[in-house]
Amino acid sequence: MSPESPFFTHEVENQAPPLGDYDAWGTDTVLREGVAREGGGWAEAHLAAFGVVAGGELMRQGYVANENKPKLRAFDRYGHRLDEVEFHPAYHRVMQLGMQYGVHAFAWRNEDKPGAHVARAALSYMHAQAEAGTGCPLTMTHSAVPTLRHGTALAQRWLPKINSYDYDPRVMPMAEKTGCTIGMGMTEKQGGSDVRANSTRAVRQADGSYRIVGHKWFFSAPMCDAWLVLAYTSSDGGGAGLGCFLMPKVLDDGSRNAIRIQRLKDKLGDWSNASSEVEFHDARAEIVGQEGRGVATILQMVALTRLDCMIGSSALMRQALVQALHHARHRKAFGKRLAEHALMKNVLADLALDSEACTALTLRVARAVDASPRDAGEAAFARLATAIGKYWICKRCPPFINEAQECLGGAGYVEESNLPRLYRQAPLNSIWEGSGNIQCIDVLRALNKEPETREAFFAELLAAKGAHADLDREIGWLSSAFDDVTTLELRSRMIVERMALALQASVLLRAGVPGAELFATTRLGGEHGLNYGTLPADAPFDAMMARAAVAA
């Protein structure tokens, strides 16, 4: 409408331009430095190629996939049972791109190269910034591999399809597909994280397979080709105990397995992904590993999915920071750009510091996971640090994204900004694969039953001893924090939080990254408030914002 029109009311000005397509790898200094530091630099060309996709088409498709939630099609028009989930084409495109670049399989296809899990963590990190919901099937497909290796015959049949870079959503027997995805069913209505309270039963058949009757309260994701599930192999809950089973969607003869989807979960966020409640009506499955060893068998999968919780939360924080920095560097208020105001500088620099610390610790744990088969010390460190990082990084995500929203003002509360989607997604990783209390108890269990984990933890911290006085003091406090065993569980959240902060400081200080000393001073030395934006006045605000921004 022209200015001469009587209905012309105003010109649109002082709005940040759309961020548009950007290179999620090339513009992320922290990620590139961290991957190189932790041993994944040899995959740079592959990561660089995916970075353009993740910051471009994947980001655009992610918006559409979340605007169009999956729908349950329990029956066809004639009343035949379907138990299928219908997705928008954008979801399928996101899955196709993720699998094409190996978000689910890159580590296994390159496991002869040290640092493969670090490079794969970077792929997942970029993918989750664009679209986090598809991370559920991609993560579980990736993490199922060590568990499936407990069954030689199963591994021989399934792993070539699981490690394929082809996305094949067709509903048909595994042998006829070009690629497969794997889900998980552990928890039940009466037990939740207490899987020993499960009631689902598995009865061995003459051919060695099992027939399973029962239910799963959270069954993710129902569109996968098979699931790892827990069920008791005895009629009274005693005897052999829980077993781990691989349950396919479609049997070898092309018939549907007896898995009945009761409903899809109506979730706070994670809208592109389908989570469900199911019942098993004599569903056919094969045991993975030994009867009675189901929990131990599936925990190898859980250990990797917990690392992906760290990756996912770090990624959400990074994307929220990208959006906040972009807005603040263009929007003006009170005569200058938001990013030029002193207090906004403090907030943005503080967010950037926390984001880098979370990403750095995540990549360090990925290196430990990668080295675990070759190095007992790294295996012990990974065992403990995964639970520590899962607790702390996932807890930091919701307040971090809320602060980033506030940088946009009211616009940050509007769907088009992407911040509401990130905010809805933020609590998920602290709940998925064991809530905060479960992680803290797991830390205590590891320290009690596996003394090598404590040795590995303190070895990691002592490698940075002398780099900063506040870290040295924190090491001293932590060394005596476990002495009073009578109150240990009550104090465990405080202890695990301080273990996490000390680990983050150690990683940053040894890497010599800008802001490392500031992190130790503020997070360990007490020179920081309870909210973001409380850095001391002499912090290098401009440099920290510039390090984190994707463009001028």
N, C-alpha and C positions, 0 to 999 in steps of 0.2 A: 504494500500500500504506500503510495507516495506521500511526502510531507504535505502536499497541497490538499489531500483528501480531508473532509471534515471529520472522518473517523480515525484519523491518524492520532495516536495517543502518545507514543514515545519511540525512541530508538533503543534497541537492545545493545547495551555496552557494558563494559567492566565484567564480562563473564570469561572464565577460563576457556580456552579453545578445547575441543575434544582432544583427548590424549592420542587417539588414533593408533594405528599399528606401530609397534616398536619392537626392538630386538631384546627379548627377555634375557639373553645371554650376554651379548656384547655391551649392554648398558648396565650390567650388574657387576660392579667391581668386587663386591664382597663375595659373591658366588664364585666368580672366576678365580680369585685369589685362594679361596678356601678349597676348591677342587684341586688346584695345582698343589697346594700345601699338603693335602691329605692323600695324594697319589693318583688322582684321576685325570691328570692333565693330558695323558695320551689320547683321551677321547674328545679333545677339544673340537675337532672338526665336526663330529657328530652332534655335540652339544650346541655348537654354533648354528648348525642347520636347524635344529629343533627350536632354538631360541627365537628365530624369525617366525616360525609357525606358531609357537606358544604365545608370542606377543601380537600375533596377527589373526589368522583365521581361527585358531583355537579359541582365542578370546571372544571373537564375534559369535562363534557357534555356541560357546558356553552361555552367553546371555539367552539365546533362543532356547537352548535345552532346559534352562531353569524356568523359563516362562511357560513351558509346556510339560507339566508333570506326567510321569508314566501312569498308565491306566491298567487296572486288572481286567482281563477278559477271562472270567471263570468258565463261561460256556459260550458255545457258538449259537447262532440263531435258531438252531434246531434242538438245542438242549444237550448237545454232546459236551462232555467235559473237556475244557481246553487247558486251564491253569496256566495261561500265558500272560505276559506283561507287554503292553503296547507302548512303544517309545516314539517320540518325534524324530524325524530324520536328523535333526541337529545332534541328538544324543549319539546316534550311530556314527555320525561323522567324527565326533569327538573321540569315541572309542577307536575308530579306525585310525585316526592320527596318532593316538597314544600308543597303540599296539604297533603301528608301522615304525615308530621310532624306538620301540622297545622299553616303554615305561614298565612293562610287566616282565620282561625277559632279558634285558640287556646284561644284567649281572651274570646270569647263568650261561648265556651264550659267549661270555668273555671271562669266565671264572678262572681261566689260566693266566690272566693278566692281573697283577696286584693293582688294587684300586678300582676294580670293576663295580663294586657296590657303591663307591663314592660317586662314580660317574652316573650310575643308575639313580642315586639319590638326587643328583642335580636334574636329571630328566623329570623325576617325579615332582621336584620342587617347582620347576617351571610349569609343568602340567597343572598342578594344583592351583597355581595363581590364576590360570585361565578358567579352570572348571574343576572343582574339588569333588563333586559327587561321583564322577566316573572313577575317581581314585579308589573307591571301595572294591569293585571287581578287579581293577588292575592290581591293587595291592594284594588282594587275596590270591590272585593267580600267581603273582611273584612269590609270595611267602609260602605257598603250598608245596613248593618243590622239595625242600629238605624233608618235609613230612612224608611225601609220597615216595621218597627214596628208601623208606623203611620197607616198602614192598617191591621187591625186584621186578616181579612180573607186571605189577601195576605201573611202575616207573617206565618200563620198556614200552608199554602201550601208550601211556598218556603223556609223558614228558615231551616227545616230539611235537605234539599238538599244542601243549601248553606253552612251549618255548617258540612257537611259530610267531612270526611278525604279521600274520594274516588275521584280520578280524572277520569272523564268520558267524553271524547271528542266526543262521538257519537252525531250525529244530530238527535234528536228525542224529543218528548214532555217531559216536565219536570217530569211528573208523572212516566215516564218509566226509568228515569235515576237514577244512584246511587249517583251522586253529580253534582252540578251546579256552574257555575261561572257567575259573574255579571259585566257588563260594564257601561259606562256612555256616554251620549250625551247632552251636554249643549250648546256649542258655535256654532254660525253660521257665514257665510261669512261676513255679514254686521255688526256684533256686537262684536265678540270675547268675552272678559270678560264682556262687557256690554250686559248681557243677556236680558235686558229689550228691546233691539232692535231686538230680535228674531221675526221671521215671521211665524214659524211653527204653524199650527192650529190643534186643537183637537175638534171633534164634538161628543157629547154624543149620544149614541145609546139607543134604547128602553130597552135593557137588562142591561144597566148601564155601559157597556164598552164604549170605545172611538175609533173613527177612526181618524188617524193622517195623515196629508198631510204637507210635508215640507222637510227640509234637515238639516244635521249637517255637519259642516266643519271639526270638529275633533270628531271622533266617535271611542272611545277606549273601548274595543277591539272587532273587528267584529267577533271573533270566540267565544265570550261568549254566554251563553244560554238566557240571557235577559239583558236589559239595562234600566237604569233610565234616562229619557229624559224630557226636558222642552218643553212645548207647550202652546200657548194661547188657552183658552177655550171659546173665543168669536170671532166673525167674524171681528171685527174692532180693536182689540188690547186693547180695554177698558174693561169695565164690569168686569167679574170675574178675568181676568188677567192670569198670568202664572200658570200653574199647573204642578205637577210632576207626571210622569207616568211610570209604569213598562211595558216594551214592550218585549214580548218573541220572540225568534228566530223562534220557531216552535209552532204552535197552538195546542190546545188539541186534535184536530182531526187528527193530523199528517201532516197537510199542512204547507208550509212555510209562514211565515208572509211576508207582502209586504214591505220588507226592501231591497233596491237595493244598492249594493256597487258600487260606481262610480269608485273608484281607491284606492290603498293603498298609503299612504304618503311615499315619498322618503326622508328619514330623515337623518340628520347628524349622528346620532348614534341610540342607542336603536334598533339595527338591528334584534334581535331575535323576537321582538314584532311587531305585525301588528296594525297600526293606519290607519284610513280610512276616506273617505268622503262618505256619504250616502244620499239617498233620501227615503222618506216615501211615498208610493203610497196607501193611505188608510190603513196604517198599524194599526193593532188592538193593543190596550193597555188598562190597567186598572189604574185608578187614585190612587195615594198614598197620603193620607191626604186629604186636602180640596182644592177645586178650589180657585185660587188666592193666595194660600200659597205655591206655588211650589218652589220658591227661598228659603224660610225659611226651607222648608222640606228637600231639597237636600243639604242645607248648613251643615246639620249634617253629611252628607257623606263627604263633602269637608273638614270639620274640621279634620277628621281622615286621609284623604288622604294628607293633609298638614303635619301632623305629620309624615306620611310615607315619605314625601319629605325630612324631616330632617333626618330620619333614613337612607334613601337611600344615601344622600350626605355624611353623616358621615361614612357609610359603604364604599363608593368609596374611601374616603380619607384614611380610614384604610387599604384597600387593596393596594392602591398606596404606602403607607408607608411600608407595609410588603415587597413589591417587591423592593423598594429602599434600605431598610435596608439589605435585603438578598444579594443583589448585592454588596453593599458597604462593607459588612463584608467578602467578598471573593475576590473581584477584587483588584489587586495591581496596583499602579501607583507611579512612582518616589521612589521606594524602600520600600514602605509599603502599607498596605491595605487602601483602600479609607476611610474606617470608622476610621482610625487612624490619618488622616490628620485633622489639627485643624479646617480649614474652613468647611470641609465636616461634621465634628462633629457638628458644629454650625447649619448647614442647617438641618441635620437629627434630632437633638434634638429639634429644633424649630418646625419642622413638627410634631414631636411626641407630643409636648406640645399643638399645635393647634388641633390635632386629638383627644387628650384626652378631651380637653375642649368642643369640639363639641359633642362627644359621651356622656359626662357627662350631658350636658344641654338637649340633646335629651331624655335620660333616665329619667331625672327629669320631663320633660314635660309629658312623658308617665305615670309617677306616678300620675301627676295631672289629666290627662285624666281618668285614672283608678279610682281615688277617687272622681271624679266630681259628680256621682250620690249620694254620701254619704256626701259630704263636700262642702258647698257653696263657701268657700274661695278657695278651690282647683279648683272648677269649674271656678271661676273668673280668677284665675291665668292661667289656661289652655287656656281660651278664648284669653287672651292677649299674653301669652308666645308662643303659637303655631305660631302666625303671626310673632312675633319677631324672633323666631328661624328659621322659614321657610325663612325669608328674609336673615338673616345673614349667617347661615350655608350653605345654597345653594349658596350664593354668594362666599363663601370661597373655594368652591370645585374646580372650574376650575384652579385658580392660584396654588392651593395646588398640584393638580395632575401634572401640568406642571413643578413645581419644582421637584417633585418626578421623572418625566421623565428625567430631566436634570442630576439627580444623576447617571443615567445609561448611560449618553452620547448619542451617536448615536443609541445604542441598544434600548434606551427608545422610539425611534421613529419608531421602527420596530414592526409589528403586533405580532410576536411571544412573545414579552415581556409582552403582555397584557396591557401595559400602553396606547397605542393608543386607545384601546377599552374603557378604563376607561376615557380617555380624551374626546372622543366623547360623552360619556354618561354624563359627568360632568355638562354641561349647562342645561340639561333637567329639573332638579328639581327646578331650579330658575324660569323657564318659566311655567311649569305645575302647574295647580291649582292656578293661579294668579301670575303674574310677581312681581318683586321687588316693583314697584310703588303701585301695588294693595295691597301688604302686608303692606306697610307703611300707606296707607290711611285707611286700616282696623284697624291698631293700633290706629290711631287718632280717628276713628269712635267709637271704643270700649271705649277709654278713655273719650270721650265726652258724649256718651249715656249710658254707664255703669260705673258709678264712682267706683263701687266695684272692677273693674279691676285694677284701679290705686292703690287702697288700698292694694290689694293682691300683686301687683308688688313690692311696697315699703316695705311691710311686709316681703317679700322674701329677699330683699336686707338688710333690717335692722336686720334680723336674724344673719347676718355676721358682723354687725357693730362692730368696734373695732378690727377686725381680721387683717386689713391692712389699713394703712393711705391713700393709693391711692384709695382704694374702698370707704372709708369714704368721701373723697373729691368728688369722682364721684357721690355718692348719693346726696351730696349737689348740684352739678351742675344739675343733673337730676330733682331735686325737683323744680327748677325754669325754666327748659327748656321749659315748656309748657305755660309760662305766656303770651308771646307775640303771641296772637292768629292770628294776621294779617299776620304773616310770617310763621306760623306753618307748613303748607303743604310744603313750599319751603325748610324748614329746616328738614323735617321729616326723610330723609335718614340718616343724621348725628345723629339725636336723636335716631332712632331705632337701629342704629349700636352701639351707646354707651350704650343703654339699654341692648343689647345682650351681650356685653363684660362685663358689670357689673353683669349680671346674671351668666355668665360663671364663673367669679371670685368668686362670692358668693357661688356657688355650690362647686367649688374646695376647697375653703378655709374652708368651714364648714366640708367638708369630710376629710380635713387634708391630701390630697394626695400629694405625692412628686411633686414639681413643682408649687404648688398652689400660693405660694408667688411670684415666678418668673413670673407667668402669670399676676398677678396683677401689678407687677412692670413694666413689659414690655408693656402690653396692656392698662393699665390705667394710668401708671406713666410716659409714654413717653420715656422709655428707650428701644426703639425698632425702627427700620427703617421701610420703606414701603415694603420691601421684606423679605422673609424668610432668615434665616442665619444671623440675626442681633441681637442675644442675647448678653448680656454683657459677658465679659471675665471670670467672676467668676461663670457662670452657671454650674450646674452638668451635663455636656454633656454625659459622659459615662453612668451614672446611668439612665438618661432619655432614651437613646438609648436601653439600656438593658431592661428597663421596657416595651418597645414597640415591641421588636423583637420576632419572633416566634421560633427561634432556634439559636444556636451558629454558 
